[in-house]
Every structure is written in structure tokens, then in C-alpha cells.
Amino acid sequence: MSVHCSGSPGHDEHRSLVETVKETTGARTRHVVLVHGASHGAWCWYKVVTLLLRKGYKVAAIDLTAMGRNRAVADSVSSIEEFAKPLLDYLESVTEQVLLVGHSLGGITISYAMEQYPEKIAKAVFVVARMLLNNQSFLSSLPPNTPARLPPGSKKLAYANGRSAPPTSVEFNLKQAVDFLYSESPEEDIQLALSLLSPQPYVVYRETVTLTPERYGRVPRFYIKTSRDRLAPPSDQQVSIDRNPPTMVFTVDSDHSPFFSTPSELTTLLEEICKMTIER
């Protein structure tokens, strides 16, 4: 297993999890909520869910609006609030604090949820996920001159409201995207994904998100980098980390989809973060 951690972005020394966290009054949790990224669903977490359940954790993997088993139509989703509603409804219902985990584009969704329900979230984990600043969108958060990571023709935009309006959804050309999403993943998981990936509501990419220090900023954030990522190379991930530094940064030796390629390592990190107590 190759897992590293550092207490601050750019720190060269890899220290043990126990040594890097001050043991003070803080929130431990045994309730984990998993949020998928673009075009995925709760199904992508099946290995991590199984491992966490075996360790005695309460686990919920959420299908966001129009994703997975949620039967809404991607082209009809008009806001991040609507897209995130299944997650917001779940957080409203819980009576204990949770570890909230978002993968990739799921970083936008969990950031929105952190602003709405900070009191329900003990810690937030961004797994190769975008960490926005206040009043940013995913698109506006991209550094200038960021090169396209997917080859031409790898995604198809839909314009349900006409070409004069913004796109309403985006869909991967699956055969072209496989090497960027799942380059180190088992073949059976790739085939599972190819059968289940769905169109992604485009509004999640373009809508700006309000994030305040009093609410979003209350929740300790952790970032998990993926060192073999072809879609979001480590250098791109570091830009997000440097702009909005989290409490701690970890690295797994994974492609863009560690829930498939390194599920044990990812689960171990989530379990250790659950056990941490930190100052808020």
C-alpha cells in the first residue's frame, strides 16, 4: 500500500496520521456519506461501502439528481441546489455528524452541502475533487490556459433549451474516456462503469457557489491526491490545494478512480480521518 500524508501543501515530510493531528476536543464519527463525481452514481463506491461496513461504520452512498437510480432527466436539472437535493435531504435527516466524502466533480456538491449544513458534517474529504473559493464555479476555478485532458470527441454536449442557451448536459464518449478515468482500474470495474455511466447535468460546471467562512469554513477539509491520475494530474490537483489549503493532504497511488483501483488504501484513509479529533 502506498499512502502518504502531509500537514500542509508542499510539505516534504511524510508523517504518521497520529503524529500530524493534535488530539483535542473535536468530532469523531462512524457515519460516512459518499458522493460520486460526474456521470457516476452511488454504485461506484460499492467496494468502499463494503469495506467500511465490515469495519462497523454506518455508510450512505448517495445518488444525486439524475444520477444512478435517481430517475430525473439530466437536461432538466437547472441548479446545483436541485442536483444536490438527495444529499441535502439526507443530511437534514441525520441526527449525528458525518464524514462527508466527495469524488472529483463531487467536490462542488459537498462544498454546497457544507455551506447548507455545517453542523451536520464533522469533516469533509475531497478525493481528487475540486475545492472552490467563494463565488467560483468549476469552470471559473480552472487555471488560465489549462490544457484539455480529454481527447477531442471524448464528450458530447446536449442543448435541450436550444443552441442559444447554455448546454444542459454532457456525456462521455466512453471508449475514449476509459484511459483517463480508469487507467489502473480492474477490467470488471471498467465494464461496470461503461454500463452505468449517465449524462451529467451541465449546470454543476457553470453555476457559481457561495461559500462563507462562518459555514463552509467551519468544516475541517482533507484532500486525497491521486498520483497516477491522467484526467486531473497531480500538478492540477496541487493548484486547487494551494488556492484553498485543507487541514491535511494525503496521496494514494491511484488513477482518477481510487474507489476501483485502490479501494483498500482509500478506505484506510477514510477510517483514519474518521478517528481524528481536531480543533474547529
Secondary structure as the mmCIF struct_conf table of DSSP 4:
data_model
#
loop_
_struct_conf.conf_type_id
_struct_conf.id
_struct_conf.beg_label_comp_id
_struct_conf.beg_label_asym_id
_struct_conf.beg_label_seq_id
_struct_conf.end_label_comp_id
_struct_conf.end_label_asym_id
_struct_conf.end_label_seq_id
STRN STRN1 VAL A 3 SER A 6
BEND BEND1 GLY A 7 SER A 8
TURN_TY1_P TURN_TY1_P1 PRO A 9 GLY A 10
TURN_TY1_P TURN_TY1_P2 LEU A 17 THR A 20
BEND BEND2 VAL A 21 VAL A 21
BEND BEND3 THR A 25 THR A 25
BEND BEND4 ARG A 30 ARG A 30
STRN STRN2 HIS A 31 VAL A 35
TURN_TY1_P TURN_TY1_P3 ALA A 38 SER A 39
HELX_RH_3T_P HELX_RH_3T_P1 ALA A 42 TRP A 45
HELX_RH_AL_P HELX_RH_AL_P1 TYR A 46 ARG A 54
TURN_TY1_P TURN_TY1_P4 LYS A 55 GLY A 56
STRN STRN3 LYS A 58 ILE A 62
TURN_TY1_P TURN_TY1_P5 THR A 65 ALA A 66
BEND BEND5 MET A 67 MET A 67
TURN_TY1_P TURN_TY1_P6 GLY A 68 ARG A 69
HELX_RH_3T_P HELX_RH_3T_P2 ALA A 74 SER A 76
HELX_RH_AL_P HELX_RH_AL_P2 ILE A 80 SER A 93
BEND BEND6 THR A 95 GLU A 96
STRN STRN4 VAL A 98 HIS A 103
TURN_TY1_P TURN_TY1_P7 SER A 104 LEU A 105
HELX_RH_AL_P HELX_RH_AL_P3 GLY A 106 GLN A 116
HELX_RH_3T_P HELX_RH_3T_P3 PRO A 118 LYS A 120
STRN STRN5 ILE A 121 VAL A 127
BEND BEND7 VAL A 128 VAL A 128
HELX_LH_PP_P HELX_LH_PP_P1 LEU A 132 LEU A 133
TURN_TY1_P TURN_TY1_P8 ASN A 134 ASN A 135
STRN STRN6 GLN A 136 GLN A 136
HELX_RH_AL_P HELX_RH_AL_P4 PHE A 138 SER A 141
BEND BEND8 LEU A 142 LEU A 142
HELX_LH_PP_P HELX_LH_PP_P2 PRO A 143 PRO A 143
TURN_TY1_P TURN_TY1_P9 PRO A 144 ASN A 145
HELX_LH_PP_P HELX_LH_PP_P3 THR A 146 ALA A 148
BEND BEND9 LEU A 150 LEU A 150
HELX_LH_PP_P HELX_LH_PP_P4 PRO A 151 PRO A 151
TURN_TY1_P TURN_TY1_P10 PRO A 152 GLY A 153
BEND BEND10 SER A 154 SER A 154
STRN STRN7 LYS A 155 ALA A 158
TURN_TY1_P TURN_TY1_P11 ALA A 160 ASN A 161
TURN_TY1_P TURN_TY1_P12 ARG A 163 SER A 164
BEND BEND11 ALA A 165 ALA A 165
STRN STRN8 SER A 169 PHE A 172
HELX_RH_AL_P HELX_RH_AL_P5 LEU A 174 LEU A 181
TURN_TY1_P TURN_TY1_P13 SER A 183 GLU A 184
BEND BEND12 SER A 185 SER A 185
HELX_RH_AL_P HELX_RH_AL_P6 GLU A 187 LEU A 196
STRN STRN9 GLN A 200 PRO A 201
TURN_TY1_P TURN_TY1_P14 TYR A 202 TYR A 202
HELX_RH_AL_P HELX_RH_AL_P7 VAL A 203 ARG A 206
STRN STRN10 VAL A 209 VAL A 209
TURN_TY1_P TURN_TY1_P15 PRO A 213 ARG A 215
HELX_RH_3T_P HELX_RH_3T_P4 TYR A 216 ARG A 218
BEND BEND13 VAL A 219 VAL A 219
STRN STRN11 ARG A 221 THR A 226
TURN_TY1_P TURN_TY1_P16 SER A 227 ARG A 228
BEND BEND14 ARG A 230 ALA A 232
HELX_RH_AL_P HELX_RH_AL_P8 PRO A 234 ARG A 243
BEND BEND15 ASN A 244 ASN A 244
BEND BEND16 THR A 247 THR A 247
STRN STRN12 MET A 248 VAL A 252
BEND BEND17 ASP A 253 ASP A 253
BEND BEND18 HIS A 256 HIS A 256
HELX_RH_AL_P HELX_RH_AL_P9 PRO A 258 SER A 261
BEND BEND19 THR A 262 THR A 262
HELX_RH_AL_P HELX_RH_AL_P10 PRO A 263 LYS A 275
#
